Amino acid sequence: MDLVGEGRVALVTGGARGIGFAAARLLAAEGARIVLADLDGARAEASAARLSEECGIDAIGLETDISSPNSVARMVADATGRFGKIDIFINSAAILADNTFLESTPEQWDRMLKVCLYGPMHCLYAILPGMVERGYGRVVCLASDAARLGQARLSYYAAAKAGVIALVKSVAQEVGGNGVTLNVVSPGATNTELRQQREESLRRQMGEERYARRQQSVLRLYPTRRLGEPDDAAAMIAFLASDRASWITGQVVSVNGGFAMP
């Protein structure tokens, strides 16, 4: 695609699999050096080794809990210690919920907010100073159209992601003059490992026949008549992380097969 110049350094949280890994692979194919940060450190290291082998670039995997400021500080120190800088930051780390608000507990809200809202805040707080100092940076955070429209059984997940959207728009106004852009990619239902785990749980709860009917109903909501694949969102992420997107900031881009057209 000739989007990202060789020598750029991209840090991807939640990068060991799913959309995060797909985006990292596109950037690696462009010659970027990659840091994959994930709660599963072994998987992050294995995925980084895969990128190195496939794309011939330098990549490392780091065990990171983005809900912990200390863990995020170590991540940034390790990444800059290895590569000297972070040019691109992609926040793909997240957890999901699948219950109604009245079935949920304050403990569940707290965990969701720590990962899906405070996590990106910790990362931005640690990474942005270096970008501002160098006069260059590309940030892409993942959200969800549930944050823009609301969605049953995803109330506190949607609330956390709505916070991410507000955070990105606000910070984009503060650092735009320093050559740093921040944008949001908002995927629809995407065939990631995280979604597959959730769907398998639903299949067991509902039984095969009822689950099959549910799947047909879900697909009818998408004009494209298919769910997304990680590469669908990754292509937009890679573009927003590139120099070609230098005049795009503070935006929310839905990649959702037409599920929602807000």
C-alpha positions in Angstrom: 0.0 0.0 0.0 3.0 2.3 0.4 1.4 4.0 3.4 4.0 3.8 6.2 7.6 4.5 5.6 10.3 2.1 6.7 11.7 2.9 10.1 8.4 3.8 11.7 7.7 2.1 15.1 4.2 1.0 15.8 3.0 -0.1 19.3 -0.2 -2.2 19.3 -2.0 -3.1 22.5 -4.2 -6.2 22.3 -1.8 -6.9 19.4 -1.3 -10.7 19.9 -4.5 -11.6 17.9 -7.6 -10.2 16.3 -7.9 -6.8 14.8 -4.7 -5.6 16.6 -2.6 -8.3 15.1 -4.2 -7.8 11.6 -3.3 -4.1 11.8 0.2 -4.8 13.0 0.7 -7.2 10.1 -0.3 -4.6 7.6 2.1 -2.1 9.1 4.9 -4.7 9.2 4.3 -5.4 5.6 5.0 -1.7 5.0 8.3 -2.0 6.8 7.3 -0.7 10.2 9.0 -2.1 13.3 6.4 -3.6 15.7 5.7 -3.8 19.4 2.9 -6.2 20.3 1.6 -5.6 23.8 -0.9 -8.0 25.3 -2.1 -9.4 28.6 -1.0 -12.8 27.3 2.8 -12.3 27.0 3.6 -15.7 25.5 1.0 -15.1 22.8 2.4 -11.6 22.1 5.9 -13.0 21.8 4.7 -15.8 19.4 2.8 -13.3 17.3 5.8 -11.0 17.2 8.0 -13.9 16.0 5.5 -14.7 13.3 5.6 -11.1 12.0 9.4 -11.1 12.0 9.4 -14.3 10.0 6.6 -13.3 7.6 7.6 -9.7 7.0 11.3 -9.6 7.7 11.0 -6.8 10.2 12.1 -6.4 13.8 9.2 -7.1 16.2 8.9 -7.8 19.9 6.1 -9.0 22.2 5.5 -7.6 25.7 3.2 -8.8 28.5 1.2 -5.7 29.4 -1.9 -5.0 31.5 -3.1 -1.6 30.2 -5.3 -1.2 33.3 -2.1 -0.8 35.3 -0.2 2.5 35.0 3.0 0.7 36.1 2.6 -2.0 33.5 2.0 0.6 30.8 5.1 2.6 32.0 7.2 -0.6 31.6 5.7 -1.2 28.2 6.7 2.2 26.9 10.1 2.0 28.5 10.8 -1.4 26.9 9.5 -0.3 23.5 11.6 2.9 23.5 14.5 1.1 24.9 14.4 -1.3 22.0 13.5 1.1 19.1 14.1 4.6 20.5 10.7 6.0 19.8 7.0 5.2 19.2 5.6 6.8 16.0 2.3 4.9 15.9 0.0 3.8 18.7 -3.0 1.5 18.1 -5.2 0.6 21.1 -7.0 -2.6 20.4 -7.0 -4.1 23.8 -10.5 -4.7 25.2 -12.8 -7.0 27.1 -16.4 -7.7 26.4 -19.6 -8.1 28.4 -22.8 -10.0 27.7 -25.4 -9.3 30.2 -28.1 -6.7 30.9 -27.3 -3.7 33.0 -29.6 -4.9 35.8 -27.8 -8.3 35.8 -24.4 -6.6 36.1 -22.5 -5.6 39.1 -20.4 -2.6 40.1 -17.3 -4.9 40.1 -18.0 -5.7 36.4 -18.3 -2.0 35.6 -15.1 -1.3 37.4 -13.1 -3.9 35.4 -14.6 -2.8 32.1 -13.7 0.9 32.7 -10.2 0.0 33.9 -9.5 -1.9 30.7 -11.5 -0.1 28.0 -11.4 3.5 29.2 -8.6 3.9 31.8 -6.4 1.6 29.7 -6.3 3.9 26.7 -5.9 6.9 29.0 -2.9 5.3 30.7 -1.3 4.6 27.3 -1.9 8.0 25.8 -0.6 9.7 29.0 2.6 7.7 28.7 3.1 7.7 24.9 2.0 11.2 23.8 4.8 13.2 25.4 7.4 11.6 23.1 5.2 12.1 20.1 4.7 15.8 20.9 8.4 16.3 21.6 9.3 14.8 18.2 6.5 16.6 16.3 5.0 13.4 14.9 2.5 10.8 16.0 -0.4 8.7 14.8 -2.9 7.3 17.3 -5.8 5.0 16.4 -8.1 3.7 19.2 -10.8 1.1 18.6 -14.3 1.8 19.8 -17.7 0.3 18.9 -20.9 1.5 17.2 -22.5 0.4 20.5 -20.9 3.5 21.9 -22.6 5.7 19.4 -26.0 4.1 19.2 -26.4 2.0 22.3 -26.8 -1.8 22.3 -28.6 -4.1 24.7 -26.4 -6.4 26.8 -23.4 -4.1 26.2 -24.4 -1.2 28.3 -21.2 -0.6 30.3 -18.9 -1.7 27.4 -20.7 0.9 25.3 -20.3 3.5 28.1 -16.5 2.8 28.3 -16.1 3.0 24.5 -18.1 6.2 24.4 -15.6 7.6 26.8 -12.8 6.6 24.4 -14.5 8.6 21.6 -14.8 11.7 23.8 -11.2 11.3 25.0 -9.8 11.0 21.5 -11.7 13.9 20.2 -10.6 16.1 23.1 -7.0 15.2 23.0 -6.9 15.5 19.2 -7.7 19.2 19.7 -4.9 19.6 22.2 -2.0 18.1 20.3 -2.9 18.6 16.6 -0.5 21.5 16.4 2.3 19.2 17.4 2.0 16.9 14.4 0.0 14.3 16.3 -3.3 12.9 15.0 -5.8 10.8 17.0 -8.7 9.0 15.4 -11.2 6.2 16.3 -12.1 3.1 14.2 -15.4 1.7 15.2 -15.9 -1.8 14.0 -19.1 -3.7 13.6 -19.4 -7.4 14.6 -16.0 -8.8 13.6 -14.9 -12.4 13.5 -12.2 -12.2 16.1 -11.1 -14.8 18.6 -12.8 -12.7 21.3 -16.1 -12.8 19.5 -15.7 -16.5 18.7 -15.4 -17.2 22.4 -18.5 -15.2 23.2 -20.4 -16.8 20.4 -19.5 -20.3 21.5 -20.8 -19.5 25.0 -24.1 -18.3 23.4 -24.3 -21.5 21.3 -24.1 -23.7 24.4 -26.7 -21.6 26.2 -29.2 -21.4 23.3 -28.7 -24.8 21.6 -27.9 -25.3 17.9 -31.3 -24.6 16.4 -32.0 -21.4 18.3 -28.5 -20.2 17.8 -28.7 -20.8 14.0 -31.8 -18.6 13.9 -30.1 -15.9 15.9 -27.2 -16.0 13.4 -29.5 -15.5 10.5 -31.2 -12.6 12.2 -27.8 -11.0 12.9 -26.7 -11.2 9.3 -29.9 -9.6 8.1 -28.9 -6.5 9.9 -25.8 -6.1 7.7 -26.4 -4.9 4.1 -23.2 -6.7 3.1 -24.7 -9.9 4.5 -21.5 -10.9 6.3 -19.7 -10.2 9.5 -16.4 -8.3 9.4 -13.0 -9.9 9.3 -10.0 -8.5 11.2 -8.5 -7.3 7.9 -11.5 -5.1 7.2 -10.9 -2.9 10.2 -7.1 -3.2 9.9 -7.1 -1.6 6.5 -8.7 1.6 7.9 -6.4 1.5 10.9 -3.3 1.3 8.7 -4.5 4.2 6.6 -5.2 6.4 9.6 -1.8 5.5 10.9 -0.1 6.7 7.7 1.2 10.0 6.4 -1.6 10.1 3.9 -4.0 10.7 6.8 -2.1 13.7 8.2 -5.2 16.0 7.8 -7.6 13.6 9.5 -7.9 13.9 13.2 -10.6 13.7 15.9 -12.7 11.5 13.6 -14.8 8.3 14.3 -14.8 6.0 11.3 -17.3 3.1 11.3 -16.2 -0.1 9.6 -19.3 -2.1 10.0 -20.7 -3.5 6.7 -23.5 -0.9 6.8 -24.9 -2.1 10.2 -25.2 1.5 11.3 -25.1 4.6 9.2 -25.1 7.4 11.8 
